[in-house]
């Protein structure tokens, strides 16, 4: 049950979604490149993926390449299809928690290291207003990922600017979200948590519940 005026912070990849939004964007981008015969762009993207697999390039560099490739080839209709695919991956158990939280007078912030341009339509279709996500810079680079401490700061900043109140619930599957999960007096909901995440919370004597 929500406390009126409190915020539920919901992670996206592996938590709200039974899947990963960046991988879904990647597969949609490759499909569009193939359909339109953008073979050089497709080859370049595959090279970046290989570099990442070989650990000679960073996650952020690959993410930038995927995002720029997507924006170069995907049409509005392609983004509509991507949003529909993500909506189909929303976990019913998490959707119920969101609905109950709102019905009890709370607010919901979707918070993700995923890309805002990729997630914003899904969030809107869910009837939600607040999204803290990673932004693209005008030059095609990625700003600070909304991850770990940066995610905590982004949610606090959004809550302050929108007068949403304090955080009352955190739902995630990521140990990256330990800064959020470590807040006192909150409800912690874990989705298929790793042993490492469970152990970290137990070491800190922090209670949690598990859903699937």
VENHUKA-V850567 format. One record per residue. N is the residue number from 1. SS is DSSP state (2 for helix, 1 for strand, 0 for the rest). PHI is phi as a letter, one per 20 degrees, with the letter a starting at -180 (* if undefined). PSI is psi as a letter, one per 30 degrees, with the letter a starting at -180 (999 if undefined). Layout:
((N/SS/PHI/PSI) (N/SS/PHI/PSI))
This chain:
((1/0/*/k) (2/0/e/l) (3/0/e/k) (4/0/g/k) (5/0/n/g) (6/0/d/l) (7/1/d/k) (8/1/d/k) (9/1/d/j) (10/1/d/j) (11/0/f/l) (12/0/d/d) (13/1/f/j) (14/0/n/f) (15/0/d/d) (16/0/f/e) (17/1/e/k) (18/0/e/i) (19/0/q/a) (20/0/c/k) (21/2/f/e) (22/2/f/e) (23/2/f/e) (24/2/f/e) (25/2/f/e) (26/2/f/e) (27/2/f/e) (28/2/f/e) (29/2/f/e) (30/2/f/e) (31/2/f/e) (32/2/f/e) (33/2/f/e) (34/2/f/e) (35/2/f/e) (36/0/e/g) (37/0/m/g) (38/0/e/i) (39/2/f/e) (40/2/f/e) (41/2/f/e) (42/2/f/e) (43/2/f/e) (44/2/f/e) (45/2/f/e) (46/2/f/e) (47/2/f/e) (48/2/f/e) (49/2/f/e) (50/2/f/e) (51/2/g/e) (52/2/f/e) (53/2/f/e) (54/0/e/g) (55/0/m/h) (56/0/d/g) (57/0/b/l) (58/0/e/l) (59/2/g/e) (60/2/f/e) (61/2/f/e) (62/2/f/e) (63/2/f/e) (64/2/g/e) (65/2/f/e) (66/2/f/e) (67/2/f/e) (68/2/f/e) (69/2/f/e) (70/2/f/e) (71/2/f/f) (72/2/e/f) (73/2/d/f) (74/0/e/k) (75/0/e/l) (76/2/g/e) (77/2/f/e) (78/2/f/e) (79/2/f/e) (80/2/f/e) (81/2/f/e) (82/2/f/e) (83/2/f/e) (84/2/f/e) (85/2/f/e) (86/2/f/e) (87/2/g/e) (88/0/f/f) (89/0/e/g) (90/1/f/k) (91/0/f/k) (92/2/g/e) (93/2/f/e) (94/2/f/e) (95/2/f/e) (96/2/f/e) (97/2/f/e) (98/2/f/e) (99/2/f/e) (100/2/f/e) (101/2/f/e) (102/2/f/e) (103/2/f/e) (104/0/e/g) (105/0/n/g) (106/0/e/l) (107/1/d/l) (108/1/c/k) (109/1/d/j) (110/1/e/k) (111/1/c/k) (112/1/b/k) (113/1/f/f) (114/1/f/l) (115/1/e/k) (116/2/g/e) (117/2/f/f) (118/2/e/f) (119/2/d/f) (120/2/f/e) (121/2/f/e) (122/2/f/e) (123/2/f/e) (124/2/f/e) (125/2/f/f) (126/0/f/f) (127/0/m/g) (128/0/d/l) (129/0/d/f) (130/1/d/k) (131/1/c/k) (132/1/d/j) (133/1/b/l) (134/1/f/k) (135/0/d/l) (136/1/e/k) (137/0/e/l) (138/0/g/f) (139/0/e/g) (140/0/n/f) (141/0/e/l) (142/1/d/k) (143/0/f/a) (144/0/f/k) (145/0/f/k) (146/0/e/i) (147/0/b/k) (148/0/l/b) (149/2/f/e) (150/2/f/e) (151/2/f/e) (152/2/g/e) (153/2/f/e) (154/2/f/e) (155/2/f/e) (156/2/f/e) (157/2/f/e) (158/2/f/e) (159/2/f/e) (160/2/f/e) (161/2/f/e) (162/2/d/g) (163/0/l/h) (164/0/e/f) (165/0/o/a) (166/0/e/l) (167/1/f/k) (168/1/d/f) (169/1/b/k) (170/1/c/k) (171/1/c/k) (172/1/a/l) (173/0/c/g) (174/0/d/k) (175/2/f/f) (176/2/g/f) (177/2/e/g) (178/2/g/e) (179/2/g/e) (180/2/f/e) (181/2/f/f) (182/0/e/f) (183/0/f/k) (184/0/f/k) (185/0/m/g) (186/0/d/l) (187/1/e/k) (188/1/d/k) (189/1/d/k) (190/1/d/k) (191/1/d/j) (192/0/l/h) (193/0/f/k) (194/0/f/l) (195/2/f/e) (196/2/f/e) (197/2/f/e) (198/2/f/e) (199/2/f/e) (200/2/f/e) (201/2/f/e) (202/2/f/e) (203/2/f/e) (204/0/e/g) (205/0/l/h) (206/0/d/k) (207/0/f/l) (208/0/b/l) (209/1/c/l) (210/1/c/k) (211/1/c/l) (212/0/c/999))
